[in-house]
């Protein structure tokens, strides 16, 4: 049976939980609705996928290299609610109790941490004792990778070994996104997603793309010419004069947008694979932190799992 690595996009799942669930407070008045939703999803993921390895990737509050490249990057995005920001610390306390590794890299987004692990490390053969991402990266692993996120931009990372798990309808259900799903949903391949974003831009992250080029036109161009580079090498073959003019005028913006949209898969990380091993998470510290947060249903679920594990060891 192939081992699994689950990588959770921490901020994306917390944000979804925060907006999906009603307000919930601890006995001492701390708001924890996002923490509760995150923890419930985490327990379900562990039960459903039984991962051998688990990592939660977080963004950092500092600007990233994308902000330095484009001053308008994410400028329209509203600031995170204080009520949600305060719950990130609590989630990290829970993860520490569960002995689950979490990671952020200054100057980069969680997407880049996720991309580096899913591309440079976990591809073939046996898992090495040390993971190096970047120059000289080892590529000796044979794992199935599941990325848990609400961010469709991560579709660019989907391949034979890597799927996304995207929560649907708040947190009540989820969808596996594989290569076939991307091709059906977007009508392009996962490796074309970056060029798709380059052409049409992104309102959420506030990078421009080519003015006047929408999703349908972007898909049509990529289906015909395959890539952004090929589009610009074949402008003379585009029948529409107005579209050709738009592409010529928007070339600089298109390549800037592609650079901003591309998830970096070679950022400098050094991680020991054994540190991502999921083990001993059903411990007393986890039970205690759930009790302190007032998560009675999760305490009961955890204790039931511990009892089941004890029974399994007897037989």
PyMOL commands that set and color helices and strands:
alter all, ss='L'
color gray80, all
select helices_A, chain A and resi 10-20+33-49+65-69+82-98+110-121+152-157+179-186+190-200+215-225+228-233+235-237+241-249+251-261+273-276+284-293+296-314
alter helices_A, ss='H'
color red, helices_A
select strands_A, chain A and resi 3-9+53-57+101-103+130-133+143-148+162-168+173-177+269-272
alter strands_A, ss='S'
color yellow, strands_A
deselect
rebuild
show_as cartoon
